[in-house]
Structure formats: C-alpha cells, structure tokens
Amino acid sequence: MPPLNSRPPTRHHASASTSSLSSAPGPPSSSGEQSESAAPTTSSAKREDDDNEDVGKLDLGLLRDLARRGLTDLLDEVPGAKTLVIDPSLAGPLGLVTDVSLLKNHGIDKMFYLESGPPLVCSTKHIVYLCRPTVAWMRVIADQINAHVAQTPAPSHTYTLLLTPRRTSLCDRLLSDLGVLGHLAIREYRLEFIPLEDDVLSLESDGVYKEVNLDGDETAVFASARAIMTLQRAYGLIPRIVGKGDAAKRLSTMLLRLRAESLLTDPTSPALRTPSHSIDTMIVIERASDMVTPMCTQLTYEGLVDEVFGLKNSHAEVPASLLSPAPTAPPSAATASTTAPAAEKKKKHLFSAANDPLFKDIRDANFGAVAGLLHKRALRVSEDYEGRHKAKTVAQIREFVGKLGGLQNEHQSLRLHTGLSELITPVTRSDEFNRALEIQQNLIASVDTTIQQSGIEELINQQAPLPLVLRLLVLASLTSGGIKPKNLDNFKREILQAYGYEQLPMLVALSSLNLLVKATPARAPYSTLRKSFRLIVDDVDEHDPNDISYVYSGYAPLSIRLVQAVAQKSAILAPPTTVLPSIDARKDEEKPRKKKPRAHAIVGWKGFEEPLKLIPGEAFDDVQTVEEGLDKRAFVSFDNS
C-alpha cells in the first residue's frame, strides 16, 4: 500500500525520507541579545504572524544547487555528445533539481528510460547510465553491454555508470560476475535532500518504511545520515538532536560516526566544528511511531489532490484542459472553470508554492474552506481586470499592461484550482467516501468499535477499493489494540474472497509489521495516547484554525503532537486561547483573533516521559559538542512490547 503524504502547515510528511525544517526560539545569548530565531514583536497581530513564518528559515536553494552542480560535473567528465539512460524512479526527483535544457547544455543528446528488453540503440559514442544501486538494474545494464559486445561489428561505445545515492560493493561484485565491470567507469552521484518547498526537504525515495521495518534494509537510514551531514556542511553543526524511535536513534548514532570519520580526514573543518546559526535542534520522529495518521483520509486541499489524483515528486496528472491557456474573458466570481470530461487526456503538473501563489494560499486549507477562498480570489482578479476600463491616460494604460501578465497567470491558476476542486467535490460527496470518513472518525475517537468493524465489512461486501478497506482495517487494529482473533480471521477470509488470493502476501506483511494483529489484553495504548497528547479536538474551526487538528477535521496527528511535545508544549497541555483585539481594532468592529501556539526554548521530552513509554522505540535527547562529538543529555530506553 503506497504511503500517503499529509501536508499541514507544519509540513508534516508521512514518508520517512522527508524532513521539515524549522528553528525554535532559544534562550537569550550571553550578551543579553535575543537569539536570531526569537519571534519579533509588532503592534499588528497579522504582521506578527506573517513575520514569524519567516523566522529561522534556511535558504534551501543551496542544496538544489549542490545537486544540480554534482550532476553536471559528472556529465562534463564524459566528453562530447552522450546518451543518458535513466532509472524511471529518478525522473521525478531529477526534475526537481534540473531540466532538459541544462542537460543538453552539458552534452546530453538523447534520453531513454532504463528498462529490460532489446539492447539500446543510440547514435552517440558515449552512454551514461543513471540509476539506484539495485541488483535488478545491474543485471539490465550488464545485459545491454553484453548485447553490444556480442554484435558484429561491435559498436564502439563507452559506458559510464552513475549510482545514486552511493556506490556499493555489492553492485561492483555483481557487475564483475556478469563480466562488464571492465567496460564501465563507475561514479557516485550524491542526490540527497531535494527542496520541495522553502521549508521542506525530501530524499524522494519510495518504499522506505517497508525497506526499514519489513525487509530490515538500513540503506535509507544511512542515506538520511549522509544527507544530514551535507546539511551540516552547508549550514553548520546541529547542536541538539531530539528523537523518538529505534531507527531514529540509529540515525543519530550513524550521524555521530560519520561526523567522527569526517573530522579524522579534515580535523579543522569549520562546518563540523562550528554550531549552526540557523538550526538549533533537529527533531527526528520515526514513521513507525505514528502509523495512525497515514491511515486517515487527508482533508486539506493538497491532501485531497493527493488522494484523488496522486501526488508524486510534487507532480500530479490532471486533466489537460485545465492547463491550457485561459480564455481572455475575466473569471466569474462564481466559477472559473467547467468540469473536465471524464475521458480527457491527462498532463503532469508541478504543484509548488514557488510558482503558484494561489496554491500557497489554499494548499493547507481544509477542503471545506477552499470554495470560499477561491470565490474571494476570483472576485479580486475580476476587479483587477475591470481596471482596464479605468485606464485613460498613457501612464495608466502602461501600468495596466505591466500587470496584465501577472493577472493572466493568476487567472490560469484560479482556473486550474477551481477545476480541480470541482472534480474533487463529487468524490467527497459520494456515499462511499462519507461512510469511510465516518468509520475513520469514530475509530480514532474510540466510538462504538464493533459497529465500525461491521461498517468495514459492508465496504468489503460492496467491493470498495482495497486500499480504502485496508486503511480502515489497520486503523481499527491500531486504535483498538488489535482485532478479536475470530473477527480478524473473518476479515482476512472476506478480503481474499473479494479481492483475490494474490492479496495474501500483503496481509501477511501487515501482520509482520504489527499493523494488523489479534487483540491481546495488554495491547491498548491508543486510548491513553489520545488523552495524553490531546489527539481529539472537538471545537475545530476549519475556516480559521488555531490547532493542527483541523487538517483531519478534529484529529491531531500524533507525529505532530510529538514535535509539539518538544517545541510547543502549550499546544498539548492547554487548548489555544482566544485573544481580544486591540482597542483600535474593537473600534473597527474586528472579530477577536485566535491565538496560535508558539514555539519555545527546547527542553526535550520533559513532561511527557510516561506517555512516551507507550509508543514503540527509544526516546533520546542528544547534544553534539565541538570538543566531544555527541554528549548524552538524557537517555531513556523504552520496551517495544
């Protein structure tokens, strides 16, 4: 079952290979000045909130530049024109750091996807393979090279293999056994953290949860540690690492080892000896610490785009008509699009706040509030278009023409998102969607568990999509401490009969991961966690939220609450309060604004030691020092049982 990425404002991701960067305010420095990340003070509440969003942000463009330059430098090592053969799973991530025109400028004449089958036919002398270090791809590459060598006359190709994120001895041995190691010049291309937004980094690596937790493959942990080392070289030593989970602890330990090895080769490295001025703490939350959240239906605009269209590498396939140039007429305040035909061709579109300000404004809004936001934007754009009638003088006409390009782009964006909303709305109004959502919300609130399981059984009988059924079934198991043995066996039997016996390995895997298990008297931690971390919030204002629970219409993701337990304890211990407006604001009859939780100086897990014991995996609070590397501030070991 594919992982789901939830994108609330705190930029929480379900993928274990994704990081969110923020800097919590620290205590005053010894000179008496506030730290750089301290929240500013201003008379305007709105200005204060807006300014606070930019406090402590890093310029992540540096990491994109490193990834781009690393690739072009490797390509430049191969002289002349060359053919690039790329692992299909890397096409999306590479598209976020480079483009076709840049590759052509560095000698790429043609590009092909790496795949098994007939030998590659190309006109260039040089062939460059770019792929992940897997056994399957090594065999495909060896087959292609051996097929070329066997031809008469053999083509005079040269072969370069770029392995990302690292070269492995296993690949070298396999290529040697297959008789092609001597034909290849092998290089390592370190494609690590990719900036998805100005505050989100991702390794963009699929299947990490399965690899680490089911297959026992620690490659992703090592890749994450190396990526964080690159981050430290760019922005300075991260002074403190707070985390939860056994894999998270292994990541911290591996980070210590990599830093020690780097200091052996470069003892005076300023980046690894100078504490960062931009990052004061890294919080590492293992995905396995919160498997309830990815089983829930995402209810933000971007979340539902993901649920309905599927977001991958920040791209989704959407109806092509929504991406065509908008009509010249100004948009209507009621609607800016018409529903696309069901059989229409699809086209990939990049969903990014960097090139779409409207998407930035609505991506994290609960879907129930999106229609109102789009209506307001359509009104404003329509009014701006009407400004052409007011332009009388040459200067006024020139001013309007100068704004016309921006208006057209905004019109096109409005048309796209209104059209997508119209396509999503029938899904959210369907009986199946609402029945599943009702079951989900009752399960996470621990309401009538037996009735909810009967509802899941009805969905199976109706042959609802299997991913939907499995998410609800896993949710029932996680929130109830397992499912009664008789009921669980019945569920498995019905799934195999309804969806085919080829689903048996998946059911076995879910059981191995403790996601679908039989109930035992000792296994029911969710109810306590729900209360201790205030996971259920009743009074959610989806239009003006002040708590992360709005993302799931009343459920606060445990992984986010774990971050808040370290950096925003007040968000858990007490509900956010309502702050009256200033005297001047009351004169203007403004509504009271809701106070949002603020970050505070990091004090670790203090105050949450007991509920943390109910979550599998180790909790730790480590401090990296200039002199000693990693000094244990606090060490707590939890039993996984």
C-alpha positions in Angstrom: 0.0 0.0 0.0 1.6 3.3 -1.0 2.4 5.8 1.7 0.3 8.9 2.0 1.8 12.3 2.4 0.0 14.7 4.6 0.8 18.4 4.2 -0.4 20.5 7.0 1.2 23.9 7.7 3.9 22.3 9.8 4.9 20.4 6.7 4.5 17.0 8.3 5.1 14.1 5.8 4.3 10.5 6.1 7.4 9.5 4.3 10.3 8.5 6.5 12.6 10.1 3.9 11.2 13.6 4.4 12.4 16.3 6.7 10.7 19.5 7.8 13.0 22.4 8.9 12.1 25.0 11.5 14.0 26.7 14.2 12.5 27.2 17.6 13.4 30.3 19.6 16.2 29.7 22.0 17.2 31.4 25.2 18.9 34.8 25.2 22.6 34.8 24.4 25.2 35.6 26.9 25.4 39.2 25.6 21.8 39.8 26.5 20.6 39.9 23.0 17.8 37.6 21.8 18.7 34.7 19.5 18.2 35.1 15.8 15.2 32.8 15.8 13.3 34.7 18.5 9.8 35.8 17.5 9.6 39.5 16.6 7.3 42.0 18.4 5.0 44.2 16.4 1.8 46.1 17.0 0.0 44.3 14.2 -1.2 40.8 15.0 -1.3 39.8 11.4 2.1 41.3 10.7 3.5 39.3 13.7 2.1 36.1 12.4 3.4 36.7 8.9 6.9 37.7 10.1 7.1 34.8 12.4 6.6 32.4 9.5 9.9 33.6 8.0 11.9 33.4 11.3 14.7 30.9 11.2 14.1 29.8 7.6 17.0 28.4 5.6 17.9 29.2 2.1 17.5 25.7 0.7 18.3 26.8 -2.8 21.9 25.9 -1.9 21.1 22.2 -1.7 19.3 22.3 -5.0 22.4 24.0 -6.5 24.7 21.3 -5.0 22.5 18.5 -6.5 22.5 20.3 -9.9 26.2 21.0 -10.0 27.1 17.5 -8.8 25.2 16.0 -11.8 26.6 18.5 -14.4 30.2 18.0 -13.1 29.9 14.2 -13.6 28.4 14.7 -17.1 31.2 17.0 -18.0 33.7 14.3 -17.2 32.4 12.4 -20.3 33.5 14.5 -23.3 31.3 15.2 -26.3 27.7 14.1 -27.0 26.3 11.4 -24.9 23.1 9.4 -24.4 21.6 9.4 -20.9 19.7 6.2 -19.8 17.9 6.9 -16.6 16.2 4.9 -13.9 12.4 5.8 -14.2 12.1 6.3 -10.4 14.7 9.1 -10.7 13.0 11.1 -13.4 10.7 12.8 -10.9 13.4 13.7 -8.3 15.8 14.9 -11.0 13.1 17.1 -12.5 13.0 19.0 -9.2 16.7 19.9 -9.4 17.4 20.2 -13.1 15.7 20.4 -16.5 16.2 19.2 -20.0 17.8 22.3 -21.4 20.5 22.2 -18.7 21.3 18.6 -19.5 21.5 19.4 -23.2 23.9 22.2 -22.4 26.2 19.6 -20.8 26.2 17.2 -23.8 23.1 15.1 -23.4 21.9 14.3 -26.9 19.1 11.8 -26.2 17.5 10.4 -23.1 15.9 7.0 -22.5 14.4 5.2 -19.6 16.4 2.2 -18.3 14.4 -1.0 -19.0 14.9 -4.6 -19.8 14.5 -5.8 -23.3 16.3 -5.3 -26.6 19.8 -3.7 -26.5 19.9 0.1 -26.5 20.3 1.6 -30.0 21.9 5.1 -30.0 24.0 7.2 -32.3 26.4 8.7 -29.7 29.6 7.0 -28.7 29.2 7.7 -25.0 26.4 6.1 -23.0 25.7 7.3 -19.4 23.6 5.2 -17.1 22.0 6.9 -14.0 20.2 4.6 -11.6 19.9 3.4 -8.0 22.3 0.7 -6.9 19.9 -2.3 -7.1 20.6 -5.9 -8.3 17.9 -5.7 -10.9 19.3 -2.6 -12.6 22.8 -4.1 -12.6 21.5 -7.1 -14.5 19.7 -4.9 -17.0 22.8 -2.8 -17.7 25.0 -5.9 -18.0 22.6 -7.4 -20.5 22.7 -4.3 -22.6 26.5 -4.0 -22.6 27.0 -7.8 -23.3 24.5 -7.5 -26.2 26.5 -4.6 -27.7 29.8 -6.6 -27.3 28.2 -9.6 -29.0 27.2 -7.6 -32.1 29.3 -7.9 -35.3 30.9 -5.5 -35.6 30.6 -4.4 -32.0 29.7 -0.7 -31.6 32.5 1.4 -30.1 30.5 2.7 -27.1 32.0 3.9 -23.9 29.9 3.3 -20.7 29.7 5.4 -17.6 27.5 4.4 -14.6 26.3 7.0 -12.1 25.0 5.4 -9.0 22.8 7.4 -6.6 22.9 8.0 -3.7 26.0 5.9 -3.4 28.2 3.2 -5.0 28.0 -0.2 -3.3 30.4 -3.1 -3.2 27.5 -5.5 -4.0 27.0 -3.7 -7.3 30.7 -3.9 -8.1 30.8 -7.7 -7.4 27.7 -8.3 -9.4 28.9 -6.3 -12.4 32.2 -8.2 -12.2 30.5 -11.6 -12.1 28.4 -10.6 -15.1 31.6 -9.7 -17.0 31.0 -6.0 -17.6 32.9 -4.2 -14.8 35.8 -3.6 -17.1 33.6 -1.8 -19.6 32.2 0.7 -17.0 33.5 3.9 -15.5 31.6 4.0 -12.2 30.9 7.2 -10.4 28.8 8.1 -7.4 26.2 10.8 -7.7 25.0 12.1 -4.3 21.4 13.0 -4.9 20.3 13.7 -1.3 17.9 16.1 0.2 15.8 17.8 -2.5 14.0 21.0 -1.6 10.3 20.6 -2.3 9.4 24.0 -0.9 11.3 26.7 1.0 10.8 24.7 4.3 10.6 21.1 3.1 13.4 18.7 2.2 12.9 15.1 1.0 15.0 12.2 -0.2 12.1 11.4 -2.5 12.8 7.7 -2.0 9.8 5.3 -2.3 9.2 2.3 -0.1 11.4 3.4 2.8 9.0 2.3 5.5 8.8 -1.2 4.0 12.6 -1.4 3.5 13.5 -0.5 7.0 10.7 -2.1 9.0 9.9 -5.2 6.9 13.0 -6.0 4.9 15.5 -4.9 7.6 17.3 -2.8 5.0 19.1 0.1 6.7 20.1 1.8 3.4 17.6 4.6 3.9 18.9 5.3 7.4 22.4 5.6 6.1 21.3 7.8 3.2 19.5 10.1 5.6 22.5 10.4 7.8 24.7 11.3 4.8 22.2 13.9 3.7 22.1 15.5 7.2 25.9 15.6 7.1 25.7 17.5 3.8 23.2 19.8 5.6 25.6 20.4 8.4 28.5 21.2 6.0 26.2 23.8 4.4 24.7 25.4 7.5 26.9 24.3 10.4 26.8 21.8 13.2 23.3 21.0 14.5 23.8 21.3 18.3 20.9 19.1 19.5 19.1 16.0 18.3 15.9 15.0 19.9 14.0 12.0 18.6 11.7 9.0 19.1 12.1 5.6 17.6 14.7 2.9 17.3 15.5 3.7 13.7 15.6 7.4 14.6 18.2 6.5 17.3 20.2 4.5 14.8 20.2 7.6 12.5 21.6 9.8 15.3 24.3 7.2 16.1 25.2 6.9 12.5 25.4 10.7 12.2 27.9 10.7 15.1 30.0 8.1 13.3 30.0 9.9 10.0 31.0 13.2 11.7 33.8 11.5 13.6 35.1 10.0 10.3 34.9 13.3 8.6 36.8 15.0 11.4 39.6 12.4 11.0 40.2 13.4 7.4 39.6 17.1 8.0 40.1 17.9 11.7 39.8 21.7 11.1 36.5 21.6 9.2 34.7 24.7 10.3 31.3 23.4 9.2 31.6 20.4 11.5 33.0 22.3 14.5 31.0 25.5 14.4 27.4 25.3 15.7 24.8 26.4 13.2 23.4 29.9 13.5 20.3 28.7 11.6 19.3 25.4 13.2 19.4 24.9 16.9 17.6 21.5 17.1 16.8 18.6 14.9 13.7 16.6 15.8 13.7 13.1 14.4 10.3 11.2 14.5 10.3 7.7 13.2 7.3 6.9 10.9 6.6 3.7 13.0 5.9 6.0 16.0 2.7 7.1 14.3 1.0 4.8 11.9 -2.5 6.0 12.6 -2.1 9.3 10.7 -1.2 7.8 7.2 -4.3 5.6 7.5 -6.5 8.6 7.8 -8.1 10.4 4.9 -6.4 13.8 4.2 -8.9 16.6 4.3 -6.8 19.6 3.2 -6.9 20.8 -0.4 -3.5 19.4 -1.2 -4.2 16.3 0.7 -7.3 15.6 -1.4 -5.4 16.4 -4.6 -3.1 13.6 -3.4 -6.0 11.2 -2.5 -7.8 11.8 -5.8 -5.1 12.4 -8.4 -2.0 11.1 -6.6 1.0 13.4 -5.9 4.4 12.1 -6.5 7.6 14.3 -6.6 5.3 17.3 -6.2 3.6 16.4 -9.6 0.2 15.0 -10.3 -1.6 14.1 -13.5 -4.5 16.4 -14.1 -6.9 17.0 -17.0 -5.0 18.6 -19.8 -7.8 21.2 -20.4 -7.2 22.8 -17.0 -3.6 23.5 -18.0 -4.4 25.1 -21.4 -4.3 28.9 -21.7 -7.2 30.5 -20.0 -9.8 32.4 -22.1 -9.3 36.1 -22.4 -12.5 37.0 -20.6 -12.2 37.8 -16.9 -13.1 35.0 -14.4 -16.5 34.8 -12.9 -16.8 35.2 -9.2 -19.0 32.1 -9.1 -16.7 29.8 -11.1 -13.6 29.9 -13.2 -13.8 26.6 -14.9 -16.1 23.8 -16.1 -15.8 20.2 -15.2 -13.4 18.3 -17.4 -14.7 15.3 -19.4 -14.0 12.0 -17.6 -12.1 10.5 -20.6 -9.9 13.6 -21.1 -6.2 13.3 -21.6 -4.0 13.9 -18.5 -0.9 16.0 -18.2 1.6 16.3 -15.4 1.6 19.5 -13.4 4.0 20.7 -10.7 2.3 21.8 -7.5 4.6 24.3 -5.9 4.1 27.4 -3.9 7.2 28.9 -5.6 5.5 29.3 -8.9 1.8 29.4 -7.8 0.9 31.9 -5.1 -2.7 30.8 -5.1 -1.7 27.2 -4.4 0.4 28.5 -1.5 -2.7 30.2 0.0 -5.0 27.2 -0.3 -2.8 24.1 -0.1 -3.1 23.7 3.7 -6.7 24.9 4.0 -9.4 22.4 5.0 -11.3 21.5 1.8 -14.5 22.9 3.3 -12.9 26.3 3.3 -11.4 26.2 -0.2 -14.5 27.2 -2.1 -14.8 30.5 -0.2 -11.1 31.3 -0.7 -11.4 30.7 -4.5 -14.5 32.8 -4.6 -12.7 35.7 -2.9 -9.7 35.4 -5.2 -12.0 35.3 -8.3 -13.7 38.5 -7.2 -10.4 40.2 -6.8 -9.0 39.1 -10.1 -12.2 40.1 -11.8 -12.0 43.6 -10.2 -8.3 43.8 -11.4 -9.4 43.0 -15.0 -12.0 45.7 -14.8 -9.2 48.2 -14.1 -8.6 48.3 -17.8 -11.7 50.4 -18.3 -10.4 52.9 -15.8 -7.1 53.3 -17.6 -7.5 56.6 -19.5 -4.0 58.1 -19.7 -0.9 56.6 -21.3 0.7 56.2 -17.9 -2.4 54.3 -16.6 -2.6 52.1 -19.7 1.1 51.3 -19.3 0.6 50.4 -15.7 -2.3 48.0 -16.5 -0.3 46.4 -19.3 2.6 45.9 -16.9 0.2 44.0 -14.5 -1.5 42.0 -17.3 1.0 39.1 -17.4 0.5 38.6 -13.7 -3.2 38.7 -14.0 -3.2 36.2 -16.7 -1.1 33.8 -14.7 -3.3 34.3 -11.7 -6.4 33.7 -13.9 -4.9 30.5 -15.2 -4.0 29.3 -11.6 -7.5 30.1 -10.5 -9.0 28.2 -13.4 -6.8 25.2 -12.5 -7.6 25.0 -8.8 -11.3 25.7 -9.3 -11.5 22.9 -11.9 -9.7 20.5 -9.6 -12.0 21.5 -6.7 -15.0 20.7 -9.0 -13.5 17.3 -9.7 -12.8 16.5 -6.1 -16.2 17.7 -4.8 -18.2 14.7 -6.2 -15.7 12.3 -4.6 -16.1 14.0 -1.2 -19.9 13.9 -1.6 -20.1 10.2 -2.5 -21.7 7.7 -0.1 -18.5 5.6 -0.1 -16.3 8.5 0.9 -18.5 9.7 3.6 -19.2 6.3 5.0 -15.5 5.6 5.2 -14.8 9.0 6.7 -17.5 8.3 9.4 -15.9 5.0 10.3 -12.5 6.6 10.4 -13.5 9.4 12.7 -15.4 7.1 15.0 -12.4 4.7 15.2 -9.9 7.5 16.1 -12.4 8.7 18.8 -12.9 5.1 20.0 -16.6 5.3 19.5 -18.6 2.0 19.0 -15.7 0.0 17.7 -17.8 -3.1 17.0 -20.2 -1.1 14.8 -17.3 0.4 12.9 -15.9 -3.0 12.1 -19.3 -4.0 10.8 -19.1 -0.9 8.5 -15.8 -2.1 7.2 -17.3 -5.5 6.5 -20.0 -3.8 4.5 -17.4 -1.9 2.4 -15.7 -5.3 1.6 -19.0 -6.8 0.5 -19.5 -3.7 -1.7 -16.0 -4.3 -3.1 -14.8 -0.8 -2.2 -11.3 0.0 -3.3 -8.9 -2.3 -1.5 -6.5 0.5 -0.2 -9.5 2.1 1.4 -10.6 -1.1 3.1 -7.1 -1.9 4.3 -6.5 1.6 5.7 -9.7 1.4 7.8 -8.9 -2.2 8.9 -5.4 -1.2 10.0 -6.9 1.9 11.7 -9.3 -0.4 13.6 -6.4 -2.6 14.7 -4.1 0.3 15.8 -6.8 2.2 17.7 -8.3 -0.8 19.4 -5.1 -2.6 20.4 -5.8 -5.3 17.8 -8.9 -7.1 16.4 -10.5 -10.1 18.1 -9.0 -13.3 16.6 -12.3 -14.6 15.2 -13.2 -11.2 13.6 -9.7 -10.8 12.2 -9.7 -14.2 10.6 -13.1 -13.4 9.1 -11.8 -10.1 7.7 -8.9 -11.8 6.1 -11.1 -14.5 4.6 -13.5 -12.0 3.1 -10.7 -9.9 1.7 -9.2 -12.9 -0.1 -12.6 -13.9 -1.5 -13.5 -10.4 -2.6 -10.1 -9.2 -4.0 -8.3 -12.4 -4.8 -5.8 -14.7 -3.1 -2.9 -12.7 -4.5 -3.5 -10.3 -1.6 -2.4 -12.9 0.9 1.3 -11.8 1.0 0.2 -8.2 1.7 -2.0 -9.4 4.7 1.0 -11.4 6.0 3.2 -8.3 5.7 0.7 -6.1 7.5 0.7 -8.7 10.4 4.5 -8.8 10.4 4.6 -5.0 10.8 2.1 -5.2 13.7 -0.4 -3.1 11.7 -3.0 -5.9 11.6 -2.9 -8.0 14.7 -5.0 -10.0 17.0 -6.2 -8.3 20.2 -4.5 -9.1 23.5 -5.4 -7.8 27.0 -2.1 -6.0 27.3 -2.2 -4.1 23.9 -4.4 -1.0 24.0 -2.1 2.1 24.3 -4.1 4.3 21.9 -6.7 5.4 24.3 -4.1 6.7 26.7 -2.1 8.4 24.0 -5.3 10.1 22.7 -5.9 11.7 26.1 -2.2 12.4 27.0 -1.4 14.1 23.6 -4.9 15.7 23.1 -5.3 13.9 19.8 -9.0 14.6 19.5 -10.2 18.3 19.4 -13.9 18.9 19.4 -14.2 22.6 18.6 -12.4 22.8 15.3 -12.8 25.9 13.2 -11.9 24.8 9.7 -12.1 28.3 8.3 -9.9 30.0 11.0 -7.9 27.1 12.6 -5.5 27.6 15.5 -4.7 23.9 16.0 -3.2 21.2 13.7 -6.3 19.1 14.3 -8.2 21.0 11.6 -6.2 19.0 9.0 -8.2 15.9 9.8 -11.4 17.7 11.0 -10.7 17.0 14.7 -7.8 14.6 14.8 -4.3 15.9 15.6 -1.6 13.7 14.1 0.4 12.0 16.9 3.6 12.7 15.0 2.9 16.4 15.0 2.0 16.3 18.7 5.4 14.6 19.3 7.1 17.6 17.7 4.9 19.9 19.8 5.9 18.0 22.9 9.4 19.1 22.3 8.9 22.6 20.9 5.2 23.7 21.6 4.1 22.0 24.8 1.4 24.5 25.4 -0.4 23.3 22.2 -0.9 19.9 24.0 -1.3 20.9 27.7 -3.9 23.6 27.1 -6.1 24.5 24.1 -5.1 27.7 22.3 -7.0 30.7 23.7 -8.9 33.5 22.0 -7.2 36.9 22.2 -9.3 40.0 22.1 -8.3 42.6 19.5 -6.7 45.9 20.4 -8.8 48.9 21.4 -8.4 50.3 17.9 -9.5 47.0 16.4 -12.7 47.0 18.5 -13.5 50.4 17.2 -13.3 48.9 13.8 -15.6 46.0 14.9 -13.0 43.4 14.1 -13.5 39.9 15.3 -11.4 38.5 18.1 -8.4 36.6 16.7 -7.4 33.1 17.8 -4.0 32.8 19.5 -1.9 30.1 17.8 0.7 28.1 19.7 4.2 29.5 19.7 7.5 27.6 19.8 9.6 27.9 23.0 13.1 27.1 24.0 13.7 23.4 23.5 13.6 21.4 26.8 13.4 17.9 25.3 10.7 15.4 26.3 10.2 16.9 29.8 6.6 16.4 31.0 5.8 13.6 28.5 8.1 10.8 29.8 5.2 8.5 30.8 3.0 8.6 27.7 6.2 8.2 25.5 6.7 4.8 27.0 3.5 3.6 25.3 5.0 4.4 21.9 7.4 1.8 20.5 11.0 2.7 20.2 13.6 4.7 22.1 13.3 8.3 23.0 16.6 10.3 23.1 17.9 13.8 23.6 21.5 14.1 22.4 23.7 17.2 22.2 26.6 17.5 19.7 29.5 19.3 21.1 32.5 20.8 19.4 35.0 19.0 21.6 33.5 15.6 22.1 31.2 15.0 19.2 28.0 13.7 20.8 27.3 14.1 24.5 24.3 12.4 26.1 21.9 14.9 27.7 19.3 12.3 28.6 18.9 8.7 27.6 15.6 6.8 28.0 15.1 3.3 26.7 11.6 2.1 26.1 10.5 -1.5 25.7 8.9 -2.2 22.3 6.5 -4.7 23.7 
